[in-house]
Amino acid sequence: PPATIGSSQVSNDTALFDAPTLLDPAQPTNLLAATCRVWRGPASSSATWSASNAISPALNGSTTPCTATSPFIRSLAAGGPSSTSSSAQNSGSQVLYAGIAGSLTGGANIAGHLFVTKSAQLANSTTAWIDVALSPVTNDANAFNYGAFDVSSIAVDPHDATGATVYATIMGFGVPHIYRSSDFGAHWANISNNLPDAPANAL
């Protein structure tokens, strides 16, 4: 069937052409979607979507709706404990991650950064998310994604019920291609090892 969640459901935000979407693993009747901010609502119907379905501000703190100069979200992941609420935007995974596009593909002034919230069950359009791209890389002298490439995919380890163990791939050359954190992005490890020097797009 045709998609039911479109531009009008996300307040006509500008977004990447291939804007990330994800069925919430803790509540697959809910859809997560991203523009320059994160949204969550019913996957099967657009009837109840409104501005209240935004569960983050623009992640660089700029005003919304998102415009062509906003930093766009490239990837999403969800995990951790599950929450049930009468509001669809607050039902499902409590831990959410959002990766930003690269410096040449719409990341603007936070290109290649990665954000997390551990309390998505309470989030709204003004809730601050933590920029974990600023966290140290324990086995590398360089900063996380120092080339400011796209954070092309994020995966939360489903065996970690807390949602703290997360992996991120980087879509670039000459940089680490996979990072891992076991503490919600407070510390990272470069685990690229002997992978070929080519953009990593998925985990």
Backbone as CSV, one residue per row, in Angstrom:
resi,resn,N_x,N_y,N_z,CA_x,CA_y,CA_z,C_x,C_y,C_z
1,PRO,0.845,-1.206,0.000,0.000,0.000,0.000,0.876,1.249,0.000
2,PRO,0.334,2.371,-0.404,1.130,3.600,-0.397,1.501,4.011,1.016
3,ALA,2.599,4.735,1.138,3.025,5.217,2.451,1.984,6.157,3.025
4,THR,1.794,6.084,4.335,0.817,6.963,4.983,1.484,8.108,5.728
5,ILE,2.788,7.997,5.966,3.501,9.037,6.700,4.322,9.834,5.706
6,GLY,3.981,11.080,5.525,4.657,11.916,4.549,4.983,13.276,5.124
7,SER,5.184,14.229,4.243,5.643,15.553,4.647,4.701,16.229,5.639
8,SER,3.399,16.118,5.403,2.462,16.819,6.289,2.459,16.249,7.703
9,GLN,2.817,14.964,7.855,2.856,14.355,9.184,4.062,14.837,10.000
10,VAL,5.082,15.363,9.347,6.264,15.859,10.049,6.386,17.375,9.872
11,SER,5.238,18.037,9.919,5.171,19.505,9.885,5.885,20.117,8.690
12,ASN,5.873,19.372,7.559,6.496,19.834,6.314,7.985,20.124,6.460
13,ASP,8.637,19.413,7.376,10.092,19.513,7.511,10.772,19.114,6.208
14,THR,11.845,19.801,5.865,12.738,19.332,4.808,13.554,18.183,5.373
15,ALA,13.867,17.195,4.549,14.613,16.022,5.008,15.457,15.487,3.863
16,LEU,16.318,14.529,4.171,17.045,13.832,3.130,16.053,13.134,2.203
17,PHE,16.431,12.986,0.930,15.562,12.288,-0.026,15.256,10.874,0.464
18,ASP,16.279,10.208,1.021,16.092,8.871,1.592,16.057,8.983,3.121
19,ALA,15.109,9.748,3.606,14.998,10.006,5.050,14.885,8.692,5.821
20,PRO,15.620,8.560,6.930,15.586,7.292,7.664,14.261,7.053,8.359
21,THR,13.811,5.813,8.290,12.625,5.363,9.011,12.930,4.004,9.632
22,LEU,12.214,3.681,10.690,12.477,2.446,11.417,11.238,2.051,12.195
23,LEU,10.805,0.802,12.054,9.766,0.309,12.945,10.397,0.094,14.313
24,ASP,9.771,0.624,15.343,10.333,0.529,16.685,10.376,-0.936,17.112
25,PRO,11.567,-1.484,17.407,11.637,-2.910,17.756,10.875,-3.271,19.025
26,ALA,10.681,-2.309,19.910,9.937,-2.582,21.134,8.437,-2.470,20.929
27,GLN,8.023,-1.773,19.891,6.604,-1.620,19.563,6.473,-1.410,18.068
28,PRO,6.487,-2.502,17.292,6.550,-2.374,15.836,5.309,-1.784,15.176
29,THR,4.286,-1.452,15.949,3.165,-0.700,15.382,3.500,0.790,15.299
30,ASN,4.643,1.176,15.873,5.090,2.562,15.820,6.245,2.724,14.849
31,LEU,6.243,3.849,14.156,7.291,4.185,13.197,8.138,5.325,13.747
32,LEU,9.457,5.172,13.650,10.379,6.272,13.908,10.778,6.856,12.563
33,ALA,10.803,8.169,12.466,11.201,8.838,11.234,12.067,10.030,11.604
34,ALA,12.881,10.484,10.653,13.790,11.581,10.974,13.891,12.580,9.838
35,THR,13.931,13.837,10.228,14.184,14.967,9.327,15.472,15.613,9.855
36,CYS,15.383,16.806,10.430,16.490,17.328,11.231,16.194,17.050,12.701
37,ARG,15.051,16.408,12.934,14.635,15.999,14.273,14.008,14.608,14.187
38,VAL,13.737,14.006,15.331,13.226,12.637,15.379,11.728,12.668,15.684
39,TRP,10.998,11.779,15.013,9.545,11.681,15.155,9.180,10.238,15.472
40,ARG,8.059,10.037,16.195,7.541,8.682,16.419,6.018,8.737,16.483
41,GLY,5.383,7.799,15.787,3.923,7.737,15.780,3.448,6.445,15.161
42,PRO,2.131,6.260,15.042,1.578,5.021,14.491,2.052,4.783,13.059
43,ALA,2.462,3.561,12.776,2.961,3.234,11.442,1.836,3.038,10.440
44,SER,0.672,2.647,10.910,-0.383,2.231,9.994,-1.304,3.360,9.554
45,SER,-1.249,4.498,10.228,-2.196,5.567,9.913,-1.577,6.924,10.190
46,SER,-1.864,7.854,9.310,-1.395,9.226,9.504,-2.409,10.073,10.258
47,ALA,-3.547,9.494,10.584,-4.669,10.281,11.102,-4.355,11.022,12.392
48,THR,-3.539,10.438,13.257,-3.294,11.066,14.556,-1.949,11.773,14.652
49,TRP,-1.177,11.795,13.572,0.120,12.474,13.616,-0.075,13.984,13.674
50,SER,0.777,14.644,14.459,0.764,16.106,14.555,2.152,16.552,14.997
51,ALA,2.309,17.832,15.256,3.595,18.356,15.722,4.016,17.727,17.038
52,SER,3.070,17.195,17.806,3.405,16.576,19.097,4.152,15.260,18.926
53,ASN,4.193,14.715,17.709,4.936,13.475,17.475,6.440,13.702,17.345
54,ALA,6.885,14.936,17.352,8.321,15.227,17.363,8.859,14.937,18.763
55,ILE,9.897,14.108,18.842,10.468,13.758,20.151,11.910,14.250,20.286
56,SER,12.267,15.202,19.447,13.536,15.914,19.616,13.372,17.274,18.966
57,PRO,14.202,18.227,19.361,14.297,19.465,18.580,15.207,19.211,17.385
58,ALA,15.453,20.218,16.569,16.542,20.119,15.601,17.802,19.875,16.407
59,LEU,18.593,18.874,16.037,19.664,18.417,16.919,20.829,19.395,17.033
60,ASN,20.869,20.428,16.196,21.885,21.470,16.386,21.307,22.679,17.120
61,GLY,20.076,22.544,17.576,19.457,23.617,18.347,18.816,24.712,17.533
62,SER,18.767,24.567,16.210,18.173,25.607,15.381,16.660,25.528,15.432
63,THR,16.019,26.526,14.881,14.565,26.582,14.910,13.982,25.588,13.912
64,THR,12.747,25.243,14.132,12.029,24.345,13.234,10.804,25.079,12.691
65,PRO,10.224,24.654,11.565,10.502,23.416,10.849,11.873,23.409,10.190
66,CYS,12.324,22.184,9.859,13.617,22.003,9.218,13.605,22.638,7.828
67,THR,14.736,23.214,7.462,14.879,23.825,6.136,16.033,23.148,5.400
68,ALA,16.292,23.589,4.197,17.348,22.986,3.379,18.730,23.171,3.977
69,THR,18.901,24.089,4.920,20.206,24.303,5.546,20.309,23.634,6.917
70,SER,19.285,22.907,7.330,19.323,22.200,8.613,20.232,20.977,8.504
71,PRO,20.850,20.553,9.616,21.616,19.299,9.601,20.661,18.108,9.651
72,PHE,20.715,17.261,8.634,19.752,16.179,8.511,20.240,14.896,9.171
73,ILE,19.300,14.153,9.693,19.585,12.857,10.308,19.688,11.818,9.196
74,ARG,20.769,11.030,9.225,21.034,10.001,8.223,20.610,8.614,8.688
75,SER,20.693,8.337,10.014,20.447,6.973,10.508,19.781,7.016,11.878
76,LEU,19.037,5.950,12.172,18.306,5.808,13.437,18.522,4.412,14.001
77,ALA,18.461,4.306,15.324,18.449,2.998,15.986,17.681,3.128,17.288
78,ALA,17.125,1.996,17.729,16.313,1.992,18.946,16.584,0.722,19.737
79,GLY,16.484,0.819,21.057,16.694,-0.345,21.914,16.398,-0.011,23.357
80,GLY,16.905,-0.851,24.234,16.707,-0.633,25.662,15.328,-1.028,26.138
81,PRO,14.969,-0.595,27.337,13.660,-0.953,27.899,12.518,-0.420,27.052
82,SER,11.371,-1.054,27.211,10.174,-0.645,26.486,9.242,0.122,27.415
83,SER,8.547,1.080,26.845,7.594,1.878,27.614,6.254,1.886,26.901
84,THR,5.193,1.872,27.675,3.844,1.978,27.123,3.224,3.270,27.603
85,SER,2.657,4.008,26.676,2.058,5.295,27.001,0.810,5.478,26.166
86,SER,-0.092,6.323,26.628,-1.274,6.637,25.831,-0.904,7.494,24.628
87,SER,0.280,8.087,24.651,0.786,8.876,23.527,1.732,8.013,22.698
88,ALA,1.423,7.832,21.431,2.242,6.961,20.579,3.686,7.426,20.528
89,GLN,3.902,8.744,20.563,5.275,9.237,20.463,6.127,8.840,21.657
90,ASN,5.511,8.452,22.765,6.262,8.059,23.956,6.170,6.568,24.248
91,SER,5.667,5.785,23.302,5.557,4.340,23.466,6.605,3.631,22.621
92,GLY,7.243,2.637,23.239,8.243,1.863,22.528,9.587,1.951,23.202
93,SER,10.640,1.894,22.421,12.003,1.884,22.943,12.316,3.176,23.687
94,GLN,12.963,3.027,24.837,13.323,4.197,25.631,14.673,4.782,25.214
95,VAL,15.511,3.984,24.542,16.834,4.443,24.118,16.835,4.595,22.601
96,LEU,17.104,5.805,22.141,17.134,6.085,20.707,18.442,6.775,20.342
97,TYR,18.960,6.411,19.172,20.179,7.010,18.635,19.872,7.623,17.271
98,ALA,20.534,8.742,16.961,20.372,9.393,15.664,21.735,9.828,15.147
99,GLY,22.080,9.372,13.932,23.343,9.740,13.301,23.120,10.802,12.243
100,ILE,24.025,11.768,12.169,23.866,12.918,11.279,24.580,12.673,9.944
101,ALA,24.051,13.276,8.906,24.667,13.212,7.581,26.055,13.852,7.602
102,GLY,26.835,13.594,6.555,28.197,14.102,6.479,28.279,15.553,6.041
103,SER,29.502,16.069,6.013,29.711,17.483,5.703,29.340,17.827,4.259
104,LEU,29.363,16.847,3.371,29.015,17.098,1.969,27.607,16.665,1.616
105,THR,26.882,16.104,2.577,25.570,15.519,2.258,24.447,16.002,3.169
106,GLY,24.617,17.134,3.821,23.511,17.699,4.599,23.713,17.749,6.092
107,GLY,24.947,17.537,6.569,25.191,17.544,8.002,25.392,18.912,8.614
108,ALA,25.566,19.924,7.770,25.715,21.311,8.216,26.767,21.424,9.319
109,ASN,26.451,22.116,10.402,27.466,22.409,11.419,27.667,21.302,12.443
110,ILE,26.961,20.172,12.303,27.198,19.013,13.177,27.397,17.753,12.334
111,ALA,28.001,17.915,11.176,28.197,16.798,10.246,28.895,15.631,10.923
112,GLY,28.334,14.426,10.735,28.950,13.210,11.241,28.825,12.997,12.738
113,HIS,28.008,13.762,13.405,27.820,13.569,14.843,26.786,12.476,15.104
114,LEU,26.700,12.053,16.361,25.757,11.007,16.754,25.150,11.397,18.099
115,PHE,23.826,11.307,18.181,23.096,11.746,19.370,22.333,10.582,19.999
116,VAL,22.075,10.676,21.305,21.314,9.641,22.018,20.398,10.284,23.048
117,THR,19.254,9.663,23.257,18.431,9.930,24.427,18.149,8.599,25.109
118,LYS,18.219,8.596,26.431,17.910,7.384,27.200,16.524,7.468,27.829
119,SER,15.778,8.504,27.488,14.445,8.687,28.079,13.439,9.106,27.020
120,ALA,13.396,8.334,25.927,12.484,8.668,24.830,11.024,8.546,25.245
121,GLN,10.755,7.822,26.343,9.380,7.685,26.810,8.846,9.000,27.376
122,LEU,9.718,9.965,27.593,9.330,11.274,28.123,9.626,12.400,27.143
123,ALA,10.185,12.065,25.981,10.716,13.093,25.089,9.619,13.857,24.363
124,ASN,9.942,15.121,24.063,9.081,15.947,23.229,9.959,16.829,22.353
125,SER,9.368,17.789,21.698,10.110,18.575,20.704,11.142,19.509,21.309
126,THR,11.219,19.590,22.629,12.234,20.441,23.260,13.256,19.645,24.061
127,THR,13.131,18.325,24.068,14.037,17.490,24.860,15.443,17.494,24.269
128,ALA,16.425,17.825,25.082,17.819,17.840,24.619,18.355,16.417,24.523
129,TRP,18.990,16.072,23.411,19.671,14.799,23.225,21.168,15.027,23.442
130,ILE,21.891,13.992,23.803,23.314,14.093,24.110,24.134,13.836,22.845
131,ASP,25.081,14.714,22.556,25.969,14.549,21.408,27.146,13.672,21.820
132,VAL,27.058,12.375,21.513,28.101,11.436,21.944,29.257,11.337,20.956
133,ALA,29.204,12.095,19.864,30.370,12.180,18.977,31.504,12.945,19.653
134,LEU,31.194,13.638,20.727,32.201,14.384,21.481,32.914,13.509,22.503
135,SER,32.473,12.260,22.661,33.055,11.346,23.639,34.395,10.805,23.144
136,PRO,35.270,10.387,24.067,36.597,9.892,23.651,36.533,8.531,22.967
137,VAL,37.493,8.302,22.076,37.722,6.995,21.454,38.894,6.376,22.207
138,THR,38.652,5.295,22.929,39.635,4.793,23.893,40.876,4.184,23.254
139,ASN,40.776,3.699,22.026,41.923,3.038,21.393,42.395,3.761,20.146
140,ASP,42.105,5.041,20.054,42.476,5.812,18.873,42.722,7.249,19.316
141,ALA,43.804,7.840,18.844,44.108,9.227,19.226,43.179,10.222,18.554
142,ASN,42.511,9.781,17.498,41.614,10.672,16.769,40.218,10.684,17.390
143,ALA,39.490,11.750,17.134,38.119,11.878,17.618,37.184,10.954,16.839
144,PHE,36.013,10.720,17.392,34.978,9.934,16.721,34.660,10.581,15.372
145,ASN,34.713,9.787,14.302,34.346,10.239,12.954,34.979,11.587,12.623
146,TYR,36.294,11.671,12.792,36.996,12.942,12.609,36.920,13.466,11.187
147,GLY,36.565,12.627,10.231,36.405,13.082,8.854,35.055,13.709,8.579
148,ALA,34.149,13.685,9.565,32.798,14.265,9.434,32.018,13.655,8.273
149,PHE,32.185,12.328,8.090,31.392,11.619,7.089,30.025,11.221,7.666
150,ASP,29.159,10.736,6.793,27.839,10.277,7.246,27.974,9.156,8.270
151,VAL,27.171,9.226,9.322,26.969,8.066,10.192,25.896,7.242,9.487
152,SER,26.364,6.292,8.670,25.482,5.640,7.705,24.512,4.644,8.318
153,SER,24.889,4.013,9.429,23.953,3.116,10.113,24.338,3.021,11.581
154,ILE,23.346,2.688,12.383,23.528,2.483,13.823,22.774,1.213,14.179
155,ALA,23.359,0.398,15.052,22.686,-0.829,15.502,22.866,-0.971,17.001
156,VAL,21.755,-1.172,17.689,21.780,-1.440,19.124,21.804,-2.946,19.313
157,ASP,22.737,-3.441,20.133,22.835,-4.882,20.377,21.586,-5.358,21.109
158,PRO,20.782,-6.232,20.504,19.541,-6.679,21.150,19.779,-7.550,22.377
159,HIS,21.029,-8.048,22.561,21.337,-8.854,23.738,21.590,-8.005,24.973
160,ASP,21.743,-6.705,24.781,21.933,-5.772,25.900,20.595,-5.093,26.173
161,ALA,19.921,-5.532,27.212,18.573,-5.042,27.505,18.549,-3.564,27.885
162,THR,19.715,-3.014,28.238,19.750,-1.607,28.620,19.802,-0.671,27.420
163,GLY,20.206,-1.188,26.257,20.386,-0.341,25.083,21.714,0.385,25.053
164,ALA,22.617,0.032,25.980,23.896,0.739,26.094,24.913,0.323,25.042
165,THR,24.811,-0.903,24.516,25.787,-1.395,23.549,25.317,-1.057,22.135
166,VAL,26.115,-0.255,21.457,25.698,0.279,20.167,26.891,0.310,19.221
167,TYR,26.608,0.123,17.944,27.616,0.138,16.883,27.226,1.212,15.865
168,ALA,28.236,1.836,15.264,27.975,2.849,14.241,28.937,2.660,13.076
169,THR,28.423,2.765,11.854,29.264,2.696,10.662,29.446,4.085,10.074
170,ILE,30.616,4.280,9.459,30.980,5.577,8.885,31.165,5.426,7.379
171,MET,30.558,6.308,6.620,30.555,6.229,5.157,31.668,7.106,4.580
172,GLY,32.928,6.666,4.762,34.027,7.462,4.242,35.280,6.649,3.995
173,PHE,36.271,7.268,3.376,37.573,6.656,3.116,38.610,7.235,4.071
174,GLY,39.614,6.416,4.419,40.730,6.902,5.208,40.416,7.187,6.655
175,VAL,39.312,6.645,7.148,38.882,6.848,8.534,38.430,5.507,9.099
176,PRO,38.276,5.396,10.421,37.673,4.174,10.970,36.271,3.970,10.395
177,HIS,35.918,2.715,10.203,34.645,2.415,9.555,33.583,1.897,10.513
178,ILE,33.989,1.339,11.659,33.014,0.858,12.645,33.484,1.225,14.050
179,TYR,32.573,1.793,14.807,32.805,2.095,16.214,31.828,1.299,17.073
180,ARG,32.259,1.008,18.310,31.388,0.323,19.278,31.452,1.066,20.604
181,SER,30.313,1.134,21.282,30.262,1.664,22.642,29.436,0.712,23.493
182,SER,29.809,0.570,24.751,29.016,-0.249,25.676,28.440,0.597,26.802
183,ASP,28.529,1.922,26.658,28.006,2.808,27.708,27.247,3.997,27.113
184,PHE,26.366,3.706,26.174,25.504,4.719,25.547,26.306,5.796,24.817
185,GLY,27.493,5.467,24.341,28.283,6.438,23.609,29.144,7.338,24.476
186,ALA,29.247,7.046,25.771,30.131,7.846,26.631,31.594,7.590,26.301
187,HIS,31.891,6.400,25.763,33.226,6.047,25.266,33.032,5.212,24.007
188,TRP,33.970,5.334,23.075,33.915,4.577,21.833,35.184,3.762,21.667
189,ALA,35.083,2.685,20.893,36.247,1.918,20.466,36.188,1.782,18.951
190,ASN,37.302,1.993,18.300,37.422,1.759,16.860,37.633,0.263,16.666
191,ILE,36.675,-0.413,16.063,36.785,-1.864,15.872,36.901,-2.229,14.388
192,SER,37.379,-1.290,13.585,37.493,-1.522,12.139,38.505,-2.602,11.802
193,ASN,39.621,-2.659,12.560,40.656,-3.673,12.415,41.062,-3.840,10.949
194,ASN,40.856,-5.017,10.352,41.361,-5.280,9.000,40.300,-5.112,7.913
195,LEU,39.238,-4.388,8.192,38.259,-4.117,7.141,38.901,-3.296,6.028
196,PRO,38.493,-3.488,4.798,39.050,-2.686,3.709,38.701,-1.210,3.893
197,ASP,39.544,-0.351,3.351,39.306,1.084,3.459,38.267,1.494,2.442
198,ALA,37.031,1.295,2.793,35.897,1.632,1.929,34.739,2.059,2.828
199,PRO,33.848,2.879,2.335,32.718,3.314,3.152,31.918,2.123,3.660
200,ALA,31.570,2.169,4.947,30.707,1.151,5.531,29.292,1.703,5.595
201,ASN,28.350,0.953,5.095,26.984,1.473,4.942,25.947,0.802,5.827
202,ALA,26.248,-0.360,6.389,25.223,-1.056,7.161,25.861,-2.039,8.124
203,LEU,25.151,-2.331,9.194,25.545,-3.350,10.169,24.432,-4.379,10.239
